[in-house]
Amino acid sequence: MSSDRGPGALAGRAPGDRPIRILLVDDQALVRAGFSSILAKLPDLEVVGEAGDGAEAVELATRLRPDLVLMDIRMPRLDGLAATERLMATPHPPKIVVLTTFDGDEYVYGALRAGAVGFLLKDISPEQLVAAVRSAVTGDAMLSPSVTRRLIEAYVQSPAPTSGLPAPLTDLTEREVDVLREVARGRSNTEIGATLYLAETTVKTHLARIYTKLGVRDRVHAVVLAYECGLVRPGS
């Protein structure tokens, strides 16, 4: 189902601004209602629709053109992984963040590989939900470091260490490798700056160059590549 919000939804926003348009996808109406009640309270966020399965999600996303889709994994008719793959194949795909209970959700890593910018646990706090939505849309994809590590370590089989830098990373400078290693360990930009004695703006510049050189979309996919290459190993 979909819902439109009137002019009051923009109250308090500067002229010309528009809220982040969000599509909620979950087969449990109670989960959708809970997330919607949190997001709809904020002037910079707008829930433009809700879907109860992946097939409905693809149809609504194509029609409503949301900026962000919060996508459940396990759903009838079409699961979140298949829905993510279909949406990422469209000309102008939305940002997709998958929703999971983590334990037993074997499709989460596949969703990340399909193009999702991250994932959220369904028991996150309202503040974490709002922050994750805003970050995902701006491309930062700032996720819980501890949960990111758990997911990556659970789904990535790291190769044996090599004597030199893994082939996909050879274009990176020594400092960029240092930054990527810290990102893969789950550290925030502020923590990386403190560890490497860099300004936070410098860390962001290094990250932008890392994404370009590695051909990845965002922080999460850079972390995945770092683990796949063996730059960082599970438990390190």
C-alpha positions in Angstrom: 0.0 0.0 0.0 1.1 3.6 -0.4 0.4 6.8 1.3 0.8 10.5 0.4 1.5 13.2 2.9 0.2 16.7 2.5 1.9 20.1 2.6 2.1 19.9 6.3 4.8 17.3 6.0 7.2 20.0 4.8 6.6 22.3 7.7 9.8 23.9 9.0 11.8 23.1 5.9 13.6 25.7 3.8 11.9 26.5 0.5 13.2 24.2 -2.3 14.2 21.5 0.1 12.4 18.2 0.0 12.3 15.3 2.5 14.0 12.0 2.0 11.4 9.7 0.4 11.3 6.3 2.0 9.6 3.0 1.1 9.1 0.5 3.9 9.2 -3.2 3.0 8.4 -5.9 5.6 5.8 -8.7 5.7 4.9 -7.8 9.3 2.5 -4.8 9.4 3.5 -4.1 13.0 7.2 -3.6 12.0 6.2 -1.3 9.2 3.9 0.7 11.5 6.7 1.0 14.1 9.2 2.3 11.7 6.7 4.6 10.0 5.7 6.2 13.3 9.4 7.0 14.0 10.3 8.3 10.6 7.1 10.3 9.9 7.7 12.5 12.9 10.7 14.2 11.3 10.3 17.0 8.7 13.3 15.8 6.6 11.9 12.2 6.2 8.8 11.1 4.4 7.3 7.6 4.2 5.8 7.5 0.7 4.7 3.8 0.7 4.7 0.4 2.4 5.0 -3.1 0.9 4.4 -6.5 2.4 6.6 -8.5 0.1 9.4 -8.1 -2.5 7.1 -8.2 -5.5 5.0 -5.3 -4.2 8.2 -3.5 -3.3 9.5 -3.6 -6.8 6.2 -2.4 -8.2 5.9 0.5 -5.7 9.6 1.5 -6.0 9.3 1.7 -9.7 6.2 3.9 -9.5 7.0 6.0 -6.4 10.7 6.5 -7.0 11.8 6.6 -3.4 15.3 7.8 -2.4 15.6 4.9 0.1 14.1 1.4 0.5 14.2 -0.3 3.9 14.0 -3.9 2.7 13.2 -6.9 4.8 14.9 -10.2 3.9 12.5 -13.0 4.5 9.2 -12.3 2.8 6.6 -14.3 0.8 6.4 -14.3 -3.0 9.7 -12.5 -3.5 12.4 -12.2 -0.9 14.5 -9.1 -0.1 17.5 -10.4 -2.0 15.6 -11.0 -5.3 13.8 -7.7 -4.9 17.1 -5.9 -4.3 18.7 -7.4 -7.4 15.7 -6.3 -9.5 15.7 -2.8 -8.2 19.5 -2.4 -8.7 19.0 -3.4 -12.3 16.7 -0.4 -12.9 18.1 2.7 -14.6 17.8 4.9 -11.4 17.9 2.5 -8.4 17.1 3.8 -4.9 19.5 3.3 -2.0 18.6 0.0 -0.4 19.2 -0.9 3.3 18.2 -4.4 4.3 16.4 -5.2 7.5 17.4 -8.3 9.5 17.3 -10.1 12.8 20.9 -11.2 11.8 20.9 -14.7 13.2 20.0 -17.1 10.4 19.5 -14.5 7.7 21.8 -16.1 5.2 20.7 -13.8 2.4 22.0 -10.6 4.0 25.5 -10.8 2.5 24.0 -11.6 -0.9 21.9 -8.5 -0.6 25.0 -6.4 0.1 26.7 -8.0 -3.0 23.5 -7.2 -5.0 23.9 -3.6 -4.3 22.4 -2.8 -0.9 24.3 0.0 0.9 24.0 -1.6 4.3 21.8 -3.4 6.8 19.9 -2.7 10.0 18.9 -4.9 12.9 15.2 -4.7 13.6 15.7 -4.0 17.2 17.8 -0.8 16.7 16.8 2.4 18.6 14.8 5.1 16.9 17.8 7.4 17.0 20.0 4.8 15.2 17.2 4.2 12.6 17.0 7.9 11.7 20.8 8.3 11.6 21.2 5.2 9.4 18.6 6.4 7.0 20.1 9.9 6.6 23.6 8.4 6.3 22.6 5.9 3.6 21.1 8.5 1.4 24.1 10.8 1.6 26.4 7.9 0.7 28.1 7.6 4.1 26.4 4.3 5.0 27.6 4.6 8.5 26.6 1.3 10.2 27.2 -0.1 13.6 30.8 -1.2 13.6 30.3 -4.3 15.8 27.4 -5.5 13.7 29.3 -4.8 10.4 32.2 -6.9 11.6 29.9 -9.8 12.7 28.2 -9.8 9.3 31.3 -9.7 7.3 33.1 -12.3 9.4 30.1 -14.6 9.2 29.8 -14.4 5.4 33.3 -13.8 4.0 35.8 -16.5 3.7 39.2 -14.8 3.8 42.0 -16.1 1.7 45.4 -17.1 3.2 47.7 -14.1 3.8 50.0 -13.2 0.9 53.5 -11.8 1.0 52.5 -8.6 -0.8 49.5 -6.3 -1.2 46.4 -8.1 -2.7 46.0 -7.4 -6.4 42.8 -5.3 -6.2 44.5 -3.0 -3.7 47.7 -2.3 -5.6 46.6 1.1 -6.8 46.1 2.4 -3.3 48.7 4.5 -1.6 50.2 3.4 1.7 48.1 5.9 3.6 44.9 4.8 1.7 45.7 1.2 2.7 46.0 2.3 6.3 42.6 4.0 6.1 40.9 1.1 4.5 42.3 -1.3 7.1 40.9 0.8 9.9 37.5 1.1 8.1 37.4 -2.7 7.8 38.0 -3.0 11.5 34.8 -1.1 12.1 36.2 2.3 13.1 34.4 5.6 12.4 36.0 8.5 10.6 36.7 10.2 13.9 38.4 7.1 15.3 40.4 6.6 12.2 41.6 10.2 12.3 42.7 9.8 15.9 44.5 6.5 15.2 46.3 7.8 12.1 46.7 11.4 13.2 44.6 12.7 10.4 41.9 15.4 10.3 38.5 13.9 9.8 38.1 15.8 6.5 41.4 14.2 5.3 40.0 10.8 6.2 36.9 11.5 4.1 39.1 12.6 1.2 41.1 9.3 1.4 37.8 7.3 1.5 36.5 9.0 -1.6 39.7 8.1 -3.5 39.6 4.6 -2.2 36.1 4.1 -3.4 37.0 5.4 -6.9 40.2 3.3 -7.2 38.5 0.1 -6.0 35.3 0.7 -8.0 33.0 0.3 -5.0 29.9 2.3 -4.2 30.4 3.0 -0.5 32.0 2.1 2.8 30.3 -1.3 3.3 31.4 -2.6 -0.1 35.0 -1.3 0.5 34.9 -3.3 3.8 33.7 -6.4 2.0 36.5 -6.1 -0.6 39.1 -5.7 2.2 38.0 -8.9 3.8 37.8 -10.8 0.5 41.3 -9.7 -0.4 42.6 -10.7 3.0 43.8 -7.2 4.0 41.9 -7.8 7.2 41.0 -11.2 8.6 38.0 -12.2 10.7 38.8 -11.6 14.4 41.7 -9.2 13.7 
